[in-house]
Amino acid sequence: MTHLRTEEKAESEEPAERASVFKESSCIFRRNRALGYVSNQVPAVTRYIQRRRDTLLITCIGRSFQVYTANHFRLLHVSGLHPDEITALATDRLHTYSASNKCIYAWRAGKHIRHIYRGHQKDVHLLLPFGSNLIAIDRDNVLKVWNIPTEDVYLEVPFRTEEFQITAVTHPPTYINKIVLGSQQGQLKILNIKKNSVVCTLSHHESRITCIEPSPALDVVAVGHGDGTIILLNLKFDEVLMSFQQDWGQVTSLSFRTDGPPILVSACSNGYMAFWNLEERKLAGQLQAHEEPVTTAICLPSEPVVFTTSPDNSMKMFVFDMPDGGARQLRIREGHTKPPLCIRYHGSSGVSILSSGEDSTMRVFSTISESLNKSMGRATYNQKATKKKNRFQYDKFGMPPILEFTSDIAREKEWDNIAAIHAGVIQTTTWSFDKNRMGEHRLVPQQFQNSNRTNFQSETTCIVLSHCGNFVIIGYSSGDIERFNIQSGIHRASYGSPGHKMAVRGLATDNLNQTVISGCSEGLLKFWSFKGINSFNSSVDKPLAVLRLADGIALMRQHRESSMVAIGLETFKVFVVDMHTRVIVRKFVGHTAKLNDLAFSPDSRWLITAAMDSTIKVWDIPSSYMVDHFRVETPCVSLSMSPNGDFLATAHVGLLGIYLWANKTLFNQVSLRSIDPLEAAPYVGLPTNVCDAMELEDGMQELEIDEEDETKLGELIDAKYITPIQLSEDLITLSGLAASRWQNLLDLELIKQRNKPKAPPKAPKQAPFFLPTVSGLELRFDVQNGQTEEANSRIRKASTLNNLTAFGQLLEETSDTQEFAPAVAHLTQLGPSMVDFEIKSLHPEAGGTLLAMLQFLKLVEFMFATNRNFELAQSYLSVFLRSHGLGLTDTPELVKALRSVSLKQQESWQRVEEKLIYGTGVVAALRNFAH
């Protein structure tokens, strides 16, 4: 059992929310992992591994960090979950250090905690490994030097914030026991940590120091300032060698190339990078690396590449191979820069998730490997103009965020198979999953087109793609419903003139392109014929039927295979309508806020709903009951169930990732019961990047709980459950041994014939002596052989001249004790060949006795009577009867024992047979009922 520490964080959180601890799972869904997180505002670090001959890239993603390889940006592993947000990262030859919640954690291999350093009163924001010491600086402006192996504080130096507020720290090479500190006031201090003395104070610029980077040249460091000034300073002589001015904003990171060219790379707060030629003392090039500030810019040792990260949730690598000495993008790993708004599983395999967000991009996330993630690009009004624009210019052709999209795998290879609607515009864009890019069509109805295309009175509100992949039907805020051919972008039909008086909120079509269903905010659900009277290209004037609902429709989702449509109303109710009968078949009431999304399970048995009240509810459609619900930290804006039913994907307000929830009913016994829809939903924490949801406290348990804590927390409960050998004496129990241990007993002769060598084995040349061994699977010497007699006596007792095996002797001993358990245990440890030999050796002609044969039958009867090792008893009895069946009838005692065994065997088998027949009958009945 793990004791979780609340510490200071629990004091600041609202008591109402922390009254109930976050659970790992709900009744049906267990949190699995999060997708789409790459980096945040915490600077990343690098570490070269000599054994791998590769550089590892370590990025922070909130409460955990990820480790990538530099070669292919392949994700190696994810750290455990920290108690709070990570505030700093650092690495050395052995460990990766992370600071979180006033503590510092030393990780080995990025997964195992080796040390924990406690003692800071505020969060640590700077870390620097320094030999066997670790330098940490917290928000209280206190510098502490920790001894890494002993976890003791070697030195503690407080600084006055108004005089010297530390903002940067580094260690110049060859400076023994000395570090350089940068401050908010623009001063530099060289501190000797062994003597606890300030060697000197340097001041050459009044602006805030943001970063300090040692150069390959001795005594020289580069200092970046908040006003964009970069100074190359000689520490030995306190001399400014050169200075540069970065006009874009403050310097966020500095790095020197070590592969030859004298280039200094500087990063800026507006996403740009500058390359400064130190020999010519001028700007050699510039590059827009990210959309947000570049927090990390590291030139890899002896390589012409620079690694960058940014809070825009991306990491990139640039290579210096341009003719002018500039850099180009070599690798990229990115996620959404702004929260996603719509997510949907694509295809029948359940491995690809389409996602669109506030950043106007369409992305594909793989549930198998992050290396398979890809971006389809950003939506734009004019693709050609966007491509031609200068990379330093603002893209004025960018489109608003994608609110919703629809896709289908039909005709995926031939033409575009994704259509998307955008916020506040009339255009509908098309995308191609196969070509991984935005299409050329911008679908706009004729009545909304003018010479300048500036009619913004109407906008697209809903969309659906036909099952055949040829047509896309679009609903508008004006009430119009239009159908386009997605291949050519030509308008094909209109439904009504207009179809509704108010905004269309939902659309659905059947698998055979026979019916179109539309719903509006007025509460009308209309059924239209898909095609006109004459052809597919003619408009439809009147609906086939109209269903009036009690309230306005907010959204619609359909399950084509079952012809069911889920309708979310503006009053937070959910109705289920049958497309064929055109009646309401289910009504679900329970949400207390605006509905955000609905999703059917693949078998259409469950309807999953999400609302702004931060709850996710699961409704069982056949029984009309709610069977599961849970509350999350932030409301879910979009959800989708995988085609296999194994995962539920969710997107949440203000979060950049996509969260996967595992369906527990596929791998565990789950008993579903009806739940009151008005009952308070339990809190469930969102999934993390750690697949097993490995909390940091689980790894800290043996490191942090001492005797005093145990007395406060109470008695520890050993929750480890050991399965008994037999749950109940009335239950028939199998042995649990491998099937080859008992199934092969009846076919040993055939196996021996098959494995018979072509040439006879050769005898060893010299065999000086042989050691007696005990029969069994393991090689053990018979150390007791010959120890029961006197060593010098030549007389042997008659009892020692029999040929009974060890198993036969155990059987004869049972005639007095009636304890068969040791004999059964001995037999179960033997392999198939030895079991066959032991049973055949029971016959008097093979060295056994009639008593041993009689006791063997009683042993089998004992196994049937105790209901244990049922399959072994059947197999052993079969071998015994096959080997000695003809000679059993000559001895009345053996015949009597055999009849008793037969009765026990029939009684046991009859119980098993009845259960098997009943189970197969029920399954066959259910299968026939399903058809």
Secondary structure, DSSP 8 states (H G I E B T S, - for coil): ------HHHHHHS-HHHHSS--BSB-SSEEEEEEES----SS--EEEEETTTTEEEEEEE-SSSEEEEETTT--EEEE--B-SS-EEEEEE-SSEEEEEETTEEEEEETTTEEEEEEE--SS-EEEEEEETTEEEEEETT-EEEEEETTTTEEEEEEE--TTT--EEEEE--TT-TTEEEEEETTSEEEEEETTTTEEEEEEES--S-EEEEEE-SSTTEEEEEETTSEEEEEETTTTEEEEEEE-TTS-EEEEEE--SSS-EEEEEETTSEEEEEETTTTEEEEEEE--SS---EEEE-TTSSEEEEEETTTEEEEEE--STTS--EEEEEEE--SS-EEEEEEESSSS-EEEEEETTSEEEEEESS-GGG-EEEEE-BS-HHHHHHS-TTS--TTB---EEEEEE-STTTTTS--EEEEETT-S-EEEEETTTTEEEEEEE--GGG--SS----S--EEEEEE-TTSSEEEEEETTS-EEEEETTT--EEEEBSTTS-SS-EEEEEE-TTS-EEEEEETTSEEEEEESS-SS-TTS-B-S-SEEEE-SS-EEEEEEETTTTEEEEEETTS-EEEEETTTTEEEEEE----S-EEEEEE-TTS-EEEEEETTSEEEEEETTTTEEEEEEE-SS-EEEEEE-TTSSEEEEEETT--SEEEEEEGGGTS------B-TTS---BB----SSTT--BHHHHHHHHH--HHHHHHH-----------S-S-TTS-------THHHHGGGGHHHHHHHT--SS-----S-------EE-SSS-EE-TTTT-SS-TT-----GGGG----HHHHHHHHHHHH---HHHHHHHHTS-HHHHHHHHHTTSGGGT--HHHHHHHHHHHHHHHHHT-SHHHHHHHHHHHHHHHTTTGGG-HHHHHHHHHHHHHHHHHHHHHHHHHHHHHHHHHHHHHHH-
